[in-house]
Amino acid sequence: MTTAFERRSGFHDAIATRLGSPGRLTRLQGWAIVGAGSVLAVTADALTGTQVWFGPIYLVLIGITALTIGGRQAFVLGFGFLGAGFVINGGQIYPSGGMTVAWNVAMRILAISFITLLLVRLRRSHAQEWLLARTDPLTGALNRQAFFEIVPKVARTDSWSLLAYADIDGFKALNDIHGHAAGDAVLKAFADDVRRAIRDGDLFARIGGDEFVIYLQTASEADARSVAQRLHLRMNAVPRAGSGAMRCSLGVLLLPPGPVALDAELRIADTLMYQAKSEGAALVVATAQWIDGAPFVPDAPPRGTAPFRIVERPGQAA
């Protein structure tokens, strides 16, 4: 059983890593431990016959499954252990016998259900607290802390990536003229529109008053440039109070396959955004180079030449 956020965002493993489960197990680590533990426990139970009761070991494995993998899987594993124990112990639930089979089956089902449901509720509660601490309450986007935690966990070093830094132009003036309620409405509309423009697994965060960042992975540099253009057009089509649409400056850093250096990458993307802002809600794209394991973009040459390129401004074709 996964949370709605996990299903929607695809962040299950990244979240599971931070849930405070035993040893901070990820879902993959949970599968590995439960799989190996189950094989060893059932084998040892079969070899020892009726001499040793393995019930507590089985309950530990069921608990780890419920906490790190999911409730449905824990129930399946629990009933699997119940059947295995019944066969191994010659049709008895306890190796020593003495109690009716029906009573023992009922008690074990009750124990499996109680432990599984308890740990699933704990896992969901912990996940909710984790998300509340890392979600911007106004826009529903990730906050700065979550962005810096999750990107290194989901980033792939074998593919192209895009890091976009967006700033809403004229936001302070909008607040001064129309009030903070209007400003909040624009931020919500902006965030909702951006989320509709990106994939479920892409990362979108609010890291300042009217500043947002996006991290996503693409198949190639050309695809990344195409995504940057679509994002810029979408961001400059969000309605605002009064008339017309909001204007958004967007700096985009294209990252070739290589290591993840988020602090340095974000500083470069921020510089690109200010370059775009000086051009008037423009889109500025640069491709990073990796030098000694860190991203590098040469100083900006004269306007309109590589590596800084004004791709488009609102109302202009690319």
N, C-alpha and C positions, 0 to 999 in steps of 0.2 A: 504494500500500500504506500503510494507516494503522495505527497501533498500536491494541491492544485498548482502551486507555484512551480514545483519541481517538474510536473508534467508540461506546463506551459513554457517554461524557460529552458528546459534541458540542463539545468544546473545541478542535477541530483548529486553527482559525485563531489562537486565543489562544495555543496552545502553539507553533505554527509561528513566531509573532512573536518568541518568546524562544529559538529553537533555535540562534541564532548562525549561521544560514545567511548566504550572501553578502548584505551590506547589511541583514541581519535581515529578509529577505523574508517576507511572509505568503503563504499559498497563493494568494490572489487576485492578489497582485502577481507571484507566480511565473508564473501563467497568462498574465498580461498581457505580461510580458517574453518568455516562451517563444513565445507566439503571434505577437507583433510581430517578434521575432527570426527566427522560422522563415519568415515571409512574406518578410522582407527578404533572408535568406540564400538561399532557394530562387530568388527573383527575380534576385538578383545572380549566382548560379551559372548560371542560364539565359542571362542577358545576356552573360556573359563566355565562355560556351562552354567550350572545352578549355584556355583560357589560364590560368585560376586554379583551384586546388584548395581547396574549402571544407570539407574534412574536419575540420580543427581547430575551425572555427566550429560545425559540427554537434555535435561532441563536447562543446563548452562548453554548448550548449543542452540536450543530453541530461543532462549533469551537473546543471544547474540544476533540470531537471525531477525528477530522482531525489531531490534534496536537499530541494526545497520542495513538490513535488506528490505524487510516489509512484513506486515502481518499475515498476508495470504501465504507467503512462503513459509512463515513460522508454523502456521496451522498444518500445512502439507507435511513439513518435516516432522512435526509432533506426531501426527497420525502414522507417518512412516515408521518412526521409532516404536510406536505402540505395537504396530503389526510385527516389526522385527523382533521385539522382545517376546511377544506371544509365541512366535515360531521357535526362537532360540531356546526358550525355557519350557519347551514341550507342552504348549497349550496352557501354561500358567502365566499369570501376570507378574507375580512375584516368584523368584526362584525357589523360595521356601514353601510356597503354597499356603494352604490353611484358610484362605478367605474365598468367597465365591467369585467366579470370574466376572459376573455382571457388576458386582459392587466395585471390584478393582478397576474395571474398565471405566465405570462412571467417575470414580475418583480421579483417575488419570486424565480423562477428558476435561474435568473441571479444573484441574491444576494447569493443564496446557492452555486452556482458554483464558484463565485468569492471568497467568503470567504474560501471555502474548498480548492480550488487550491492554494490560497495564503498561507494558513497555511501548506499545504502539502509541498510546495516549501521551506518554512521556516524550517520545520522539517527536510527535507532532507539536506538542507544546513547546519543546525546545526549538524546533524549526521555526515556529511562529515568533518566538522571542528573538531568534537570530535575525529573522527578516525585518522585524520592527526596528531593530537597532541599526539596520543597514539599508533602510528604504527612506527616501525623501517623502515626508508625509503629504506635501502639497501635490506633487506631480506623480508620485508612485514610481519614479525612477530610482535606481540604486543611488546611494550617497557615495561620497568620496571614499570612505573607509571600505565599503563593499567593493567598489571598483578596483582599488589597489589590492584587495585580498583575492578577488576572483580571477582577474586577468592572468596573473602568472600561473594559475591552476588550469585554465582552459586554453591558454595560448599554445599553438603548435609551431614548432621551429622549422617545419618542413614545408610551409606554405606561405604565400603572400598574406600580409595583414594590412588593415587600414585603421588608422587612429585619427579621428576627426574631433576638432575642438571648435565648438559653436558658441557665438555670442549674439544675443538679440540686440540689434541696434536701436537706440532711442528709447530703451526701456525705462530709464530714469525719468525722462520727459513724460512718458506715458503715465507713470505713477503720479507725477506732480500734477498733471492736467486732469486725468480721469480718476485718480485715487488708487489705493492699493488693491481694492477689490477687483478693479479692471485689470491691474497688473497680474494678480493671481490667476484670473481667468485666462489671460494670454499665456501664462506659463503652463497651465493645465492643457490648454488647447495645443500648444506647441509640443508638449511631451506626448500627448495622445497621437498627434499627427506623425511624429517621428517614429513612435512604436509601430504604427501601421505601415511605415515605409521600410522597416527592417525585419529580419527574420527572428523567430522565437529565441534562437540561441545566441544572437548578437547582444553585446553588452551596451547598455545605455544608462548614463548616470548624470545627475546634476551635482556639480562640484562647486558652484558658487551661486550668487543671486540670480543671474540670467546667463550663466555659463553651463554648457552641457558637453559631454564627451561621448563618443561612440567608438567601440572597438569591435571589429569583425574581421573575418578571414575570407579571402577570395582565392580563386584559382590562378589568377595571373595579375600582372601589373595593369594590363588593359582593362580587366574586369574591375579592378579597384578604382581606376579613374572613372569608369562608367558609373559605378556606385556613388562616387563622390559628387558627380554632376547631378544625379537623380536626387540625392539628399539635399543638395543646395537648392534645387528648384522647389522641392517639397517644403523645405524650411521657409522659403520666401513666399509661400502661398497661404500661410496661416492667417486667418482674419484677425483684425485687431479692433479695439474700441475706436469709434469714429468712422473712418473710411479707409479703404484700401487694405493691404496686407502688411504683416510685420516684415521687417527687413532683418536678415541674419547674415553675419559675416562668418565664414567657415574656412578654417585652416585644416588641411588634410595632409597627414604624413603617410606615405606609402612605404611599407616595411617589407623588404625581401626576406626570404627564408633565412633564419639566423636566431641568435639568442634573444631573450626578452630583457629589456632594460627600460622598464616603464617610466621611471622618473625622468630619465634623459629624453625619452620619446615624447613624453607629455610636454616638457619644456620646449622642444622644437615645434610641436603642434601649436602650442600657445603663441610662439613667435610668428608662425604662419597665419594664425588667426588675426593677430594685430596688423600684419601686412595686408590681409584682406579687408580689415576694418578701415585702414587708411585709404583704401581704394573705393570704399563706399559699398558695404554689404557684398563684397565680392567673394569668390571662391579661389583660394590659393592652394595649389598642390605641389608637393615636393617629394621626391623619392630619396629615401635615406640610403647611405652607404654604411657598411659595417667596417669599422676600423678598430682593431684591438678589442673586439667584443662589445663595442659601444656604437650606437647610431650616430651618424655624422652627416650634416648637410652643409655645404660650403656657404660662406657669406653671400647674402643676396646680391646678385649682379643687377645691372640696370633693368628696370621694369619690363616685363614681357619676355624675358629670356630665361632659359633653364638655369638652375633647377627650380626657381620660383616661377610659376606660370599663372597668370590671371586667366582662369578658364572661362569664367563668365560673371556677369553682374546681373542683378534682377532686371528682367525685361530684355536681356540680350540673348542671342543664340550662342551656343558653345562654339 
